[in-house]
Amino acid sequence: MARVLPAELTGRLKSDFPPDFVTVEPSELTEYGRDRTKVFEPDPCAIVFPRTTAEVSRLMALCSQHRIAVVPSGGRTGYAAGAVARAGELVLSLERMRRIDSVDPLAVSVGVEAGAVTEAVHQACAPFGLTWPVDFASKGQSHVGGNIATNAGGVKVIRYGLTRQWVLGLQVVTASGEVLELNGALEKNNTGFDLRQLFIGTEGTLGVITEATLKLARLPGKLDVALFALPDLAGVLRLFREARRGPFTIMAFEFFDDASLTRVERHRKLPLPFAARSPYNVLLEVERADPAELEAWLASLFDQGLVTDGTLAQSVGQAAALWSLRESISESLNATGLPHKNDVALPIAALESFCADLTSLIQSRFSGWEICLFGHIGDGNLHVNVMKPDDLEPAAFRTRASELDHAMFELVKAAHGSVSAEHGIGLLKKPYLGYTRTPAELELLRGIKRTLDPGNILNPGKIVDP
Ligand SMILES: Cc1cc2nc3c(=O)[nH]c(=O)nc-3n(C[C@H](O)[C@H](O)[C@H](O)COP(=O)(O)OP(=O)(O)OC[C@H]3O[C@@H](n4cnc5c(N)ncnc54)[C@H](O)[C@@H]3O)c2cc1C
């Protein structure tokens, strides 16, 4: 692979594309060469900004001919180093392809270009009483293309499922520059292999997503938001069981431990809703039930001694304040220390024993390390963050944290879980893929990669090598 653009290609980029198509300005190379992970240094050879699918197609054909590696780039909010260009790749930013078509209220769908910002899609759909139910704290920066390429999850998965359930059709440009139209806007299309699904969640390693037809959901009715304090993880799971049986539809069931809350308190200085601290907190959002039934359900939690404290938001502002405790965790961990992040999935029945085993592991081999746990526990999704101890240098911390990862992923494997619940594999989780995928599966993945990207120019080094 070339680390700098061959002169002939540089000439073609200038002659065949608009004047502002490419930049090699150092600050832009750094900015567009990385995502939210800080582990790898960005080192792209150039950044290109196509405005149309035809430009993406011509570019890929050129890169294929010259064997130039390409990193598709969305909002760069990823946590797996999927959008990192660290080996002289060409970064293909979709940010100028952000058209959002008119919402189709009959088909309940909307066509968008891949660079449309997630929140902008929500805003375009809201006047129709509709939404694209892919929702999380980075929605103001992430792109629909990035969401689809990572099969993003988020806080509403318990209600709506993952991104792949909300994509009707895709337009994808292959490594050779061919434009594929996959499934159009069809709800039903039972004609064998579903290639659209193949491209979802493959982190730009098989093709560049340029357009999508998104399936929409009705905006939920009024929401109730409550925060509970609980003494232990068993209580969190008991509360989840009660919520499943509650007189409402669960929209989100999020938990965070006191260590996470303490970091939020320190960084954001947000007022805490409870007088006393508890080991665990649960944020429950539900589509509004009959108020009397909801009151009775809440009272039963206290009668059973399930929760030690609780508060029900009485206004939209109070609901937002409760949500901001949860949504500020990531940012607060970054602002108050150096976190090493993990995002694992477990069968929900295994969560309690996994957390107990993880705590023993840390106490026995990583004594004094602070662990912050939070996540979408209703989906069995745990965000495990360990914070750098003050007496360890960052490089030594990373080495030790990688030892912890291997030991933790043994626990994940034993519990039949996944090393990545929703952030993907990218560069960061690649060494650990074998804890979740069997050798036979990995060989199949490599075969698919070889078929669709024979020159290995699409996001090489991410997920698996061919
Ligand atoms: C505060 C915060 C909260 C978050 N919460 C969640 C959460 O709850 N759930 C969750 O799933 N994620 C979460 N994330 C991670 C991230 O926002 C998602 O993974 C998001 O879907 C990434 O979108 P992006 O546009 O930023 O993609 P990028 O980071 O730019 O790229 C991600 C991957 O997709 C590829 N890609 C991007 N665009 C395309 C394209 N058009 N065609 C082909 N490949 C492409 C890239 O090469 C890369 O491999 C969070 C991130 C932050 C910062």
PDBQT file of the ligand as one rigid body, heavy atoms in Angstrom, charges set to zero:
ROOT
HETATM    1  C1  LIG A 501     -21.154  10.096  23.900  1.00  0.00    +0.000 C 
HETATM    2  C2  LIG A 501     -21.263   8.876  23.024  1.00  0.00    +0.000 A 
HETATM    3  C3  LIG A 501     -22.283   7.952  23.266  1.00  0.00    +0.000 A 
HETATM    4  C4  LIG A 501     -22.397   6.826  22.455  1.00  0.00    +0.000 A 
HETATM    5  N1  LIG A 501     -23.403   5.939  22.713  1.00  0.00    +0.000 NA
HETATM    6  C5  LIG A 501     -23.551   4.884  21.908  1.00  0.00    +0.000 A 
HETATM    7  C6  LIG A 501     -24.614   3.964  22.142  1.00  0.00    +0.000 A 
HETATM    8  O1  LIG A 501     -25.371   4.089  23.106  1.00  0.00    +0.000 OA
HETATM    9  N2  LIG A 501     -24.743   2.931  21.278  1.00  0.00    +0.000 N 
HETATM   10  C7  LIG A 501     -23.903   2.755  20.207  1.00  0.00    +0.000 A 
HETATM   11  O2  LIG A 501     -24.085   1.806  19.435  1.00  0.00    +0.000 OA
HETATM   12  N3  LIG A 501     -22.877   3.598  19.988  1.00  0.00    +0.000 NA
HETATM   13  C8  LIG A 501     -22.689   4.644  20.796  1.00  0.00    +0.000 A 
HETATM   14  N4  LIG A 501     -21.651   5.500  20.580  1.00  0.00    +0.000 N 
HETATM   15  C9  LIG A 501     -20.670   5.206  19.498  1.00  0.00    +0.000 C 
HETATM   16  C10 LIG A 501     -20.968   5.866  18.146  1.00  0.00    +0.000 C 
HETATM   17  O3  LIG A 501     -21.648   7.084  18.312  1.00  0.00    +0.000 OA
HETATM   18  C11 LIG A 501     -21.752   4.943  17.227  1.00  0.00    +0.000 C 
HETATM   19  O4  LIG A 501     -20.989   3.794  16.949  1.00  0.00    +0.000 OA
HETATM   20  C12 LIG A 501     -22.159   5.609  15.898  1.00  0.00    +0.000 C 
HETATM   21  O5  LIG A 501     -23.055   4.748  15.219  1.00  0.00    +0.000 OA
HETATM   22  C13 LIG A 501     -20.983   5.921  14.996  1.00  0.00    +0.000 C 
HETATM   23  O6  LIG A 501     -21.417   6.762  13.943  1.00  0.00    +0.000 OA
HETATM   24  P1  LIG A 501     -20.390   7.758  13.222  1.00  0.00    +0.000 P 
HETATM   25  O7  LIG A 501     -21.096   8.413  12.098  1.00  0.00    +0.000 OA
HETATM   26  O8  LIG A 501     -19.761   8.645  14.208  1.00  0.00    +0.000 OA
HETATM   27  O9  LIG A 501     -19.348   6.707  12.650  1.00  0.00    +0.000 OA
HETATM   28  P2  LIG A 501     -17.759   6.783  12.610  1.00  0.00    +0.000 P 
HETATM   29  O10 LIG A 501     -17.200   6.778  13.984  1.00  0.00    +0.000 OA
HETATM   30  O11 LIG A 501     -17.318   7.869  11.707  1.00  0.00    +0.000 OA
HETATM   31  O12 LIG A 501     -17.440   5.378  11.912  1.00  0.00    +0.000 OA
HETATM   32  C14 LIG A 501     -17.760   4.162  12.528  1.00  0.00    +0.000 C 
HETATM   33  C15 LIG A 501     -17.444   3.011  11.569  1.00  0.00    +0.000 C 
HETATM   34  O13 LIG A 501     -18.321   3.057  10.460  1.00  0.00    +0.000 OA
HETATM   35  C16 LIG A 501     -17.599   3.204   9.238  1.00  0.00    +0.000 C 
HETATM   36  N5  LIG A 501     -18.407   4.113   8.403  1.00  0.00    +0.000 N 
HETATM   37  C17 LIG A 501     -18.799   5.363   8.701  1.00  0.00    +0.000 A 
HETATM   38  N6  LIG A 501     -19.564   5.844   7.707  1.00  0.00    +0.000 NA
HETATM   39  C18 LIG A 501     -19.641   4.878   6.771  1.00  0.00    +0.000 A 
HETATM   40  C19 LIG A 501     -20.269   4.778   5.492  1.00  0.00    +0.000 A 
HETATM   41  N7  LIG A 501     -21.012   5.779   4.989  1.00  0.00    +0.000 N 
HETATM   42  N8  LIG A 501     -20.120   3.627   4.795  1.00  0.00    +0.000 NA
HETATM   43  C20 LIG A 501     -19.398   2.587   5.273  1.00  0.00    +0.000 A 
HETATM   44  N9  LIG A 501     -18.778   2.642   6.462  1.00  0.00    +0.000 NA
HETATM   45  C21 LIG A 501     -18.906   3.777   7.198  1.00  0.00    +0.000 A 
HETATM   46  C22 LIG A 501     -16.238   3.735   9.628  1.00  0.00    +0.000 C 
HETATM   47  O14 LIG A 501     -15.236   3.360   8.702  1.00  0.00    +0.000 OA
HETATM   48  C23 LIG A 501     -16.039   3.079  10.982  1.00  0.00    +0.000 C 
HETATM   49  O15 LIG A 501     -15.569   1.771  10.816  1.00  0.00    +0.000 OA
HETATM   50  C24 LIG A 501     -21.484   6.616  21.386  1.00  0.00    +0.000 A 
HETATM   51  C25 LIG A 501     -20.457   7.551  21.155  1.00  0.00    +0.000 A 
HETATM   52  C26 LIG A 501     -20.340   8.664  21.956  1.00  0.00    +0.000 A 
HETATM   53  C27 LIG A 501     -19.240   9.649  21.664  1.00  0.00    +0.000 C 
ENDROOT
TORSDOF 0
